[in-house]
Structures are given as C-alpha cells and as structure tokens.
Amino acid sequence: MATQYEAIENASRDEITALQLQRLKKTVRDAFERVPHYREAFAAAGASPEDIRSPEDIARLPFTVKEDMRRNYPFGMFAVPPQKCARVHASSGTTGKPTIVGYTANDIGNWAAVMARSIYASGGRPGDLVHISYGYGLFTGGLGAHYGAEKLGCPVVPASGGFTQRQAQLIADLRPKIIMVTPSYMLGILDEMEKRGDNPGESSLQIGIFGAEPWTNDMRGEVEARGGMDAVDIYGLSEIIGPGVANECVETKDGLTLWEDHFYPEIINPETGDVLPDGEFGELVLTTLSKEATPVIRYRTRDLTRLLPGTARSMRRIEKITGRSDDMLIIRGVNLFPSQIEALLLKEPALAPHYQLQAERENNADRLTVFVEPRLGCESGAAQKAVQSLAENIRGMLGLRAPVVLRAAGEVERSAGKARRVVDNRKN
C-alpha cells in the first residue's frame, strides 16, 4: 500500500532506476567539480563523470573510506562553503578524528522526509506521540528522529539518552505510542520499568524503532515479548546522512527497505572490492543521490548484509545487519561476531540480555571471556546452570572455549547510547 506521502516508494523498477541515474549523474558531477578529494581520486583511478551512463557504471569510480573524511577534516569533503550549510553533525571520533558532515536546508528537508517515511513504514501515523531516547547533539540520531517525527505530524518527547528512571516515568505519565532508541538502551528502559513495578507489556508503547547498532532477531523477540510492541529496525550512518537510509516495514519485518531514490546501494566482496550480484552476502557500499553539502561516492560502510528484492515496497531491501567487517574478532583462529554470542545468550531464559566480551592475550595466546548477568528474580542455581549451558553452546556451536562469568544483576556495563559489546585488550 502506497503511503500518502511519496508514490516513489511503490514505483516500478524502471522508474526508480531512471531517477537514480538522473540523480547519480548530478551527484558525481557536483562531487568532481566542487570537492578536491574527488577530483584527485577520480584522476588517480582514470575515471570521470562522463563514465556514468547507467547506475552500474558507478563501479568505475573509486571508493570513499572513513580515513578519507578524517584526512580532509574538517571541511575538505564539503561541496558548498560551510557558511551555506544549515547544520553540521559529526561522528563520535572515538577511534580518531570525527567525520564532519554538513547539511544544506534542502539536505535537512530530505533527511526529515526519509525519516518521516521510515516512521510511517514502522506503523507510525500523524498524531502518534513519539518518545525519542536517541542522543541529541552532534550525534545524528536524536535530531534526525525529531525532525522526521515532526515532518510526519507526530508530537515529540525529546527525552534524549540517559536518566533512565526519568525515561520510565515519562513513558508511564505521557503514554507515547512510539519509542525511538538503541536496542541495547531499550533493554535498560525495560529493566527500569520492571523495577518500578510496571509491566512493560501493558505500557502505551506499541512501536519501537531501534537502530545505531547491530541487533539480532532474537533481540527483537526479547523486546517484543517483554515490551508488548512491534520492534522494527532502522539503519543509517552519519557519513551518509544519519538514520533514515533504510527501515523495516512493520507488516513484513523481513529486512530493511532501502530508500533507493536518495541512496544508491552496492554489495562488494570486502576483500577484493568486486561488486557482487543481488542476493550475495558482502559489505554494503552507499552513494548519496540527493545530498548537496557533502555528497559521498561509494562509501564503504563496513556493514555486512545482502541486497534482496522489495516486498512491502518496490525498493530493494537489505538483510538485517548483525555485524561489521571491522567488528569481527579472531580468537585462536575462530572468526566470531558479537551477534553470534548474543543469539546463544538469548536462548537462556535465566540470563538477562546484557553481555560484554573481553579479549585478552596471555602468553601469546588469545583468550575470550563472556560476562553475563542473571535475569531479575532468577534463582542463583538456575543462573549458574544457564552459564554452563551457554559456555557449552559457545564451544559446540562456535568451536570456541570461552569462560562465561556471571556477574550480579546490573553489573554488566550499560549504555544510554550504543552498547560497548567488545573490550579488546589485545590492542592495548
């Protein structure tokens, strides 16, 4: 069913491709003419804007990586003077200089539009009260969600992150229908609601829109069972625009519809850089199609997924992202993603869904420890049995011997934003 906002969501494949080509040509030309980095990168690759005669010709152009943005800090990737921007956002910069991204007034309008489209796809409708627990500020989550909700006609509770007791109180008092938050912090809010004596399943919340970090379908089941809501996935990244690049449709929950009129996707082999056909698993690469201030050509996201045909919308989907190529741990020759541990943990009803992995190197050998905690109200004997079961499943399913350490309830590190699932002390 087409939304009341944009018919392009259910346009034919030919119509989508024609619009992509029109916008791609302009984006590539603007980047080449206005951004010295792209002019130099194109020349080094022997490429030019004239090479783009079809969307697939984008493979002739060089990739953009995070280091390119850091090397051109702060405004070197801008296609317009900073004075002509309406806003500037930035990544966290926890592993180096932050990546700075600019937005013109048109960029802000397009961002609000794809966010409104995403909230609508999640089941939100004008008039629904939206509780936003993403962080506000340089992080794109809070303001991206805020502008999108207002664009859709939804009143907003700009709660931001942190102050979990207040979050639970506001939900109880204001009775929002929708919450937008990281999935790991949603678990903390559910815990707080239960500590208050509230039953989260009987709260006003009907829709949770969760993003900013990978999360599994098992986590979806946990949140939906405890919270009595539909849990849908939203995807984005600050280097491209922020949240709103893709979103699950609540009627299918079968992967995230990628808003292809604004973002051109590719899947590549992360080792060779070769473009893979739809349906094959690899690294997601994105090109902006309507961004004015900071157009981005073939950005390597490091997120692992695959492209699938459209279902609830005619635009293609990306499979739910549960890992990144740079998040993979190699422990004694075993390749491991945190989401694999999470999936096994959530099969243990006596354990809470909070966890952290700690990698160490002892006597030139790698060691992984899994820290977990009991579910509230669980007997210690049941929790200890669950710990043993989890360790056995990690060994049996993943081929890795990793001690599982049970901490007291509430002692596994929490976050009001993105969860820190891995502490790799081998890098220190």
Residue pairs with C-beta under 8 A, 6 or more apart in sequence:
2 9
2 10
3 9
3 117
3 120
3 121
5 113
5 116
5 117
5 120
6 113
6 117
8 15
8 16
8 19
8 261
9 117
9 257
9 313
9 314
9 315
10 313
10 314
11 19
11 314
12 314
13 314
16 260
16 261
16 314
16 315
17 55
19 261
20 55
20 260
20 261
20 264
20 289
21 52
21 54
21 55
23 261
23 289
23 290
24 52
24 55
24 58
24 264
24 287
24 289
25 49
25 52
27 287
27 288
27 289
27 290
27 291
27 295
27 297
28 49
28 52
28 58
28 61
28 297
29 49
30 79
30 292
30 295
31 38
31 79
31 295
31 297
32 38
32 39
32 42
32 48
32 49
33 39
34 79
34 80
35 76
35 77
35 78
35 79
35 295
36 76
37 68
37 72
37 76
37 77
38 297
41 62
41 64
41 68
42 48
42 49
42 61
42 62
44 62
45 60
45 61
45 62
47 60
47 61
47 62
51 57
51 60
51 61
52 58
52 60
52 61
55 264
58 264
58 266
58 287
58 297
58 298
59 266
59 275
61 297
61 298
62 297
62 298
63 273
63 285
63 298
63 299
63 300
64 296
64 297
64 298
64 299
64 300
65 299
65 300
66 99
66 239
66 300
68 77
69 77
69 99
69 100
69 239
70 96
70 97
70 99
73 97
73 98
73 99
73 100
74 100
75 82
75 100
75 102
77 100
77 294
77 296
78 85
78 102
78 293
78 294
79 292
79 293
79 294
79 295
80 102
80 104
80 292
80 293
82 88
82 102
84 104
84 293
85 102
85 103
85 104
85 293
86 103
86 104
86 105
86 107
86 108
87 102
87 103
87 108
87 143
88 100
88 101
88 102
88 103
89 100
89 101
89 103
89 138
89 139
89 140
89 143
89 238
89 242
90 98
90 99
90 100
90 101
90 138
90 238
91 98
91 99
91 238
91 239
92 98
92 139
93 99
98 138
99 238
99 239
101 140
101 238
101 239
101 241
101 293
101 294
102 293
102 294
103 111
103 293
103 294
104 292
104 293
106 290
106 292
107 241
107 290
107 291
107 292
107 293
108 147
110 241
110 262
110 290
110 291
111 144
111 147
111 148
111 241
111 242
111 244
112 147
112 148
112 150
112 151
113 148
113 151
114 148
114 241
114 244
114 245
114 259
114 262
115 144
115 145
115 147
115 148
115 149
115 151
115 243
115 244
116 148
116 149
116 151
116 152
117 244
117 247
117 259
118 148
118 209
118 234
118 243
118 244
118 246
118 247
118 259
119 130
119 148
119 149
119 152
119 154
119 178
119 209
120 152
121 232
121 247
121 248
121 249
121 250
121 257
121 312
121 313
122 178
122 207
122 209
122 230
122 232
122 234
122 247
122 248
122 249
122 250
123 206
123 207
123 230
123 232
123 250
124 130
124 149
124 152
124 154
124 177
124 178
124 207
124 209
125 152
125 154
126 152
126 153
126 154
127 153
127 154
127 155
128 154
128 176
128 177
128 178
128 207
129 154
129 155
129 156
129 157
129 174
129 175
129 176
129 177
129 178
130 145
130 149
130 154
130 155
130 156
130 157
130 176
130 177
130 178
130 179
130 180
131 157
131 159
131 167
131 170
131 171
131 174
131 176
131 178
131 179
131 180
131 205
132 142
132 145
132 146
132 149
132 156
132 157
132 158
132 159
132 160
132 179
132 180
132 181
133 159
133 160
133 161
133 167
133 179
133 180
133 181
133 182
133 185
133 186
133 189
133 416
134 141
134 142
134 144
134 145
134 160
134 161
134 180
134 181
134 182
134 212
134 243
134 417
135 141
135 142
135 160
135 161
135 416
135 417
136 142
136 143
136 146
136 158
136 160
137 143
139 238
139 417
140 236
140 238
140 241
140 242
140 243
141 180
141 182
141 211
141 212
141 242
141 243
141 417
142 158
142 160
142 161
143 242
144 236
144 241
144 242
144 243
144 244
145 180
145 209
145 243
146 156
146 158
148 244
149 155
149 156
149 178
149 180
150 156
154 178
157 170
157 174
157 176
159 166
159 167
159 170
161 181
161 185
161 416
161 417
162 416
164 188
164 189
164 192
164 416
165 192
167 189
167 192
168 189
168 192
168 193
168 196
168 198
169 196
170 176
171 179
171 189
171 193
171 203
171 204
171 205
172 193
172 196
172 198
172 203
175 203
175 204
176 204
176 205
177 204
177 205
177 206
177 207
178 205
178 206
178 207
178 208
178 209
179 186
179 189
179 205
179 207
179 208
179 209
179 229
180 208
180 209
180 210
180 234
181 189
181 208
181 209
181 210
182 210
182 211
182 212
182 213
182 415
182 417
182 418
182 419
183 210
183 211
183 213
183 215
183 219
183 223
183 231
184 213
184 215
184 354
184 414
184 415
184 418
184 419
185 414
185 415
185 416
185 417
185 419
186 208
186 210
186 223
186 227
187 222
187 223
187 352
187 353
187 354
188 414
188 416
190 200
190 223
190 226
190 227
191 352
191 376
191 410
193 199
193 200
193 203
194 200
194 376
195 376
200 226
200 227
200 228
201 225
201 226
201 227
201 228
202 228
203 227
203 228
205 227
205 228
205 229
206 228
206 229
206 230
207 229
207 230
207 232
207 250
208 223
208 227
208 229
208 230
208 231
208 232
209 232
209 234
209 247
210 223
210 231
210 232
210 233
210 234
211 233
211 234
211 235
211 236
211 243
212 243
212 417
212 418
213 418
213 419
214 303
214 321
214 322
214 323
214 324
214 327
214 338
214 339
215 233
215 322
215 339
215 342
216 320
216 322
216 339
216 342
216 343
216 346
217 320
218 342
218 343
218 346
218 347
219 342
219 346
219 353
220 231
220 233
220 253
221 346
222 346
222 353
223 229
223 231
224 230
224 231
230 250
230 253
232 247
232 248
232 249
232 250
232 253
233 247
233 248
233 256
233 320
234 243
234 244
234 246
234 247
234 248
234 256
235 243
235 245
235 246
235 247
235 256
235 318
235 321
236 242
236 243
236 244
236 245
236 246
237 245
237 286
237 301
237 303
239 296
239 299
240 263
240 286
240 288
240 291
240 296
240 299
240 301
241 262
241 263
241 288
241 291
244 259
245 258
245 259
245 262
245 263
245 286
246 256
246 257
246 258
246 259
246 263
246 317
246 318
247 256
247 257
247 259
248 254
248 255
248 256
248 257
248 320
249 257
249 311
249 312
249 313
251 312
252 311
252 312
254 311
254 312
254 317
255 308
255 311
255 317
255 318
255 319
255 320
256 317
256 318
256 320
257 310
257 312
257 313
257 315
257 316
257 317
258 265
258 307
258 315
258 316
258 317
258 318
259 315
260 315
260 316
261 289
261 290
261 315
262 288
262 289
262 290
263 286
263 287
263 288
263 289
264 286
264 287
264 289
265 284
265 285
265 286
265 307
265 316
265 318
266 275
266 284
266 285
266 286
266 287
266 298
267 275
267 276
267 278
267 280
267 281
267 282
267 283
267 284
267 285
267 305
267 306
267 307
268 274
268 275
268 276
268 282
268 283
268 285
268 300
269 276
269 282
269 283
270 282
270 283
270 302
270 304
270 325
276 282
276 306
278 306
278 307
278 308
278 309
278 316
279 306
279 307
279 308
280 306
281 304
281 305
281 306
281 319
282 304
282 305
282 306
283 300
283 301
283 302
283 303
283 304
283 325
284 301
284 303
284 304
284 305
284 318
284 321
285 298
285 299
285 300
285 301
286 296
286 298
286 299
286 301
287 296
287 297
287 298
287 299
288 294
288 295
288 296
302 324
302 325
302 326
302 327
303 321
303 323
303 324
303 325
304 321
304 322
304 323
304 324
304 325
305 318
305 319
305 320
305 321
306 318
306 319
307 316
307 317
307 318
308 316
308 317
308 318
308 319
309 316
309 317
310 316
310 317
311 317
322 337
322 339
323 337
323 338
323 339
327 337
327 338
327 422
328 335
328 336
328 337
329 335
329 336
329 337
329 338
329 357
329 359
329 368
329 422
329 424
330 336
330 366
331 359
331 366
331 367
331 368
331 400
331 402
332 365
332 366
332 400
334 398
334 399
334 400
336 368
336 398
336 400
338 357
338 421
338 422
340 397
340 398
341 355
341 357
341 370
341 394
341 398
342 353
342 355
342 421
344 390
344 393
344 394
344 397
344 398
345 351
345 353
345 355
345 372
345 390
346 353
347 393
348 386
348 389
348 390
349 375
349 386
350 374
350 375
350 378
350 379
350 382
350 383
350 385
350 386
351 372
351 373
351 374
351 375
351 378
351 383
351 386
351 387
351 390
352 372
352 373
352 374
352 375
352 376
352 409
352 412
354 372
354 373
354 412
354 414
355 370
355 371
355 372
355 412
355 421
356 370
356 371
356 412
356 413
356 420
356 421
356 422
356 423
357 368
357 369
357 370
357 371
357 421
357 422
357 423
358 368
358 369
358 371
358 422
358 423
358 425
359 366
359 367
359 368
359 422
359 423
359 424
359 425
359 426
360 366
360 367
360 368
360 369
360 425
360 426
361 367
361 425
361 426
366 426
367 402
368 400
368 402
369 402
369 403
369 404
369 405
370 390
370 391
370 394
370 402
370 403
370 404
370 405
371 404
371 405
371 407
371 412
372 387
372 390
372 404
372 405
372 406
372 407
372 412
373 406
373 407
373 408
373 409
373 410
373 411
373 412
374 380
374 382
374 383
374 386
374 406
374 408
374 409
375 383
375 409
376 409
383 406
384 406
387 404
387 405
387 406
388 404
390 404
391 402
391 403
391 404
394 400
394 401
394 402
394 404
395 401
395 402
413 419
413 420
